[in-house]
Amino acid sequence: MTATASPRKRHGFTMIEVLTVLMVMSVVVRIGVPQYQGVAIKAEAVQIAADLHVVQTAVNEFQAEHNHWPEDFGPGLVPPELAPYLGGFRFNRGRYQLDWQNWTLPDGLPNRPNTRAILAVSVVTEDRALGAALKEMLGTNIHSFTIGDTYTFILDTD
């Protein structure tokens, strides 16, 4: 009579199986993380665009009631004149700050002497990818310029 070998029960995984799973997971992470970061930055750019619209609406309401534009104020601080129109809205948003701009031009612009003011909102952020995403999203719909980590969007001229 011959003895038959009893089948061995496997417990756990082999080193090859573990390494294969780790390699597949690393490829998925390398592909997924940058795409997630891009989506997150675009979502934040949409939020900033909505914030710009909120400020523009408040400024227009203020101007309609007072027949002048709110005074210029510092980054991250809500101009006191606008506070009642913004209902608790903050200009310091964590990764970025808003800055209301009201530039008075006594002599006007060189090619437009009747333009006496430029009204804008600046977005101050150290995240260049966020600033670039915002500029790309708004495109040519709004005039803008960048100086360092400040992205300024012109809302109106007076």
C-alpha positions as CSV (number, residue, x, y, z in Angstrom):
1,M,0.0,0.0,0.0
2,T,1.3,3.4,-0.9
3,A,0.9,6.4,1.3
4,T,-0.8,9.3,-0.3
5,A,0.3,12.8,0.6
6,S,-2.4,14.8,2.2
7,P,-2.9,18.3,0.6
8,R,-1.4,21.1,2.6
9,K,-3.7,23.9,3.6
10,R,-2.4,27.3,2.7
11,H,-2.4,30.0,5.3
12,G,-1.7,33.7,4.2
13,F,-0.2,35.0,1.0
14,T,3.0,34.4,-0.7
15,M,5.6,37.2,-1.0
16,I,4.9,37.3,-4.8
17,E,1.2,37.9,-4.2
18,V,1.9,40.7,-1.7
19,L,4.4,42.4,-4.0
20,T,2.0,42.2,-7.0
21,V,-0.8,43.8,-5.0
22,L,1.5,46.6,-3.7
23,M,2.7,47.3,-7.3
24,V,-0.9,47.5,-8.6
25,M,-1.8,49.8,-5.7
26,S,1.1,52.1,-6.3
27,V,0.2,52.5,-9.9
28,V,-3.4,53.4,-9.0
29,V,-2.2,55.9,-6.4
30,R,0.3,57.5,-8.8
31,I,-2.5,58.0,-11.3
32,G,-5.3,58.9,-8.9
33,V,-3.7,61.4,-6.5
34,P,-2.7,64.0,-9.2
35,Q,-6.1,63.8,-10.7
36,Y,-7.8,64.2,-7.3
37,Q,-5.6,67.3,-6.6
38,G,-6.5,68.8,-9.9
39,V,-10.2,68.3,-9.2
40,A,-9.8,69.8,-5.7
41,I,-8.1,72.9,-7.1
42,K,-10.7,73.4,-9.7
43,A,-13.5,73.1,-7.1
44,E,-11.7,75.7,-5.0
45,A,-11.4,78.0,-8.0
46,V,-15.2,77.6,-8.5
47,Q,-15.7,78.6,-4.9
48,I,-13.5,81.7,-5.4
49,A,-15.5,82.7,-8.5
50,A,-18.7,82.4,-6.4
51,D,-17.1,84.6,-3.7
52,L,-16.2,87.2,-6.3
53,H,-19.8,87.3,-7.4
54,V,-21.0,87.7,-3.8
55,V,-18.7,90.7,-3.3
56,Q,-19.7,92.2,-6.7
57,T,-23.4,91.9,-5.8
58,A,-22.8,93.5,-2.4
59,V,-20.8,96.3,-3.9
60,N,-23.5,97.0,-6.5
61,E,-26.2,97.1,-3.8
62,F,-24.0,99.5,-1.8
63,Q,-23.4,101.8,-4.7
64,A,-27.1,101.8,-5.7
65,E,-28.1,102.9,-2.1
66,H,-25.2,105.4,-1.4
67,N,-24.3,106.6,-4.9
68,H,-20.6,106.0,-4.3
69,W,-18.4,103.0,-4.1
70,P,-17.1,101.4,-0.9
71,E,-13.6,102.6,0.2
72,D,-10.6,100.4,-0.5
73,F,-9.6,98.1,2.3
74,G,-6.9,95.6,3.2
75,P,-6.6,91.9,2.3
76,G,-8.6,89.5,4.4
77,L,-10.7,92.2,5.9
78,V,-14.3,93.0,5.1
79,P,-14.7,96.7,4.4
80,P,-17.0,98.0,7.2
81,E,-19.3,99.7,4.6
82,L,-19.9,96.3,3.0
83,A,-20.4,94.3,6.1
84,P,-24.2,94.9,6.3
85,Y,-24.5,93.7,2.6
86,L,-22.5,90.6,3.1
87,G,-24.2,89.1,6.2
88,G,-21.3,87.5,7.9
89,F,-19.3,86.7,4.7
90,R,-15.6,86.6,5.5
91,F,-12.7,87.8,3.3
92,N,-10.2,85.6,5.0
93,R,-11.0,82.1,3.5
94,G,-8.0,80.1,4.8
95,R,-6.0,79.2,1.7
96,Y,-6.8,82.5,0.1
97,Q,-7.9,86.0,1.1
98,L,-10.1,88.5,-0.7
99,D,-9.2,92.2,-1.0
100,W,-11.6,94.9,-2.2
101,Q,-9.9,97.4,-4.4
102,N,-11.2,100.9,-5.2
103,W,-8.5,102.8,-7.0
104,T,-9.2,106.5,-7.5
105,L,-7.8,108.0,-10.7
106,P,-8.0,111.8,-10.5
107,D,-6.6,112.2,-14.0
108,G,-8.3,109.1,-15.4
109,L,-6.6,106.5,-17.5
110,P,-4.2,107.6,-20.3
111,N,-6.5,106.3,-23.1
112,R,-9.7,106.9,-21.1
113,P,-9.5,110.2,-19.2
114,N,-13.2,110.0,-18.1
115,T,-12.5,106.8,-16.1
116,R,-12.1,108.0,-12.5
117,A,-11.9,104.7,-10.7
118,I,-11.1,101.0,-11.1
119,L,-13.1,98.6,-9.0
120,A,-11.6,95.2,-8.4
121,V,-11.3,92.2,-6.1
122,S,-7.9,90.7,-5.5
123,V,-7.4,87.1,-4.5
124,V,-4.2,86.6,-2.4
125,T,-2.9,83.0,-2.3
126,E,0.4,81.4,-2.1
127,D,-0.9,78.5,-4.2
128,R,0.0,79.3,-7.8
129,A,-1.9,76.3,-9.1
130,L,-5.1,77.7,-7.5
131,G,-4.5,81.2,-9.0
132,A,-3.8,79.7,-12.4
133,A,-6.9,77.5,-12.2
134,L,-9.0,80.6,-11.3
135,K,-7.6,82.7,-14.1
136,E,-8.2,79.8,-16.6
137,M,-11.7,79.2,-15.3
138,L,-12.7,82.9,-15.6
139,G,-10.9,83.2,-18.9
140,T,-11.5,86.3,-20.9
141,N,-14.9,87.0,-19.3
142,I,-13.2,89.3,-16.7
143,H,-10.1,91.4,-17.1
144,S,-7.3,90.4,-14.7
145,F,-3.7,90.7,-13.9
146,T,-1.3,89.0,-11.5
147,I,1.5,90.5,-9.4
148,G,3.3,87.9,-7.2
149,D,0.7,85.9,-5.2
150,T,-2.1,88.4,-5.9
151,Y,-4.6,87.8,-8.7
152,T,-6.7,90.9,-9.3
153,F,-10.0,90.8,-11.2
154,I,-11.4,94.1,-12.4
155,L,-15.2,94.2,-11.8
156,D,-16.0,97.7,-13.2
157,T,-14.7,101.1,-14.0
158,D,-16.4,104.4,-13.1
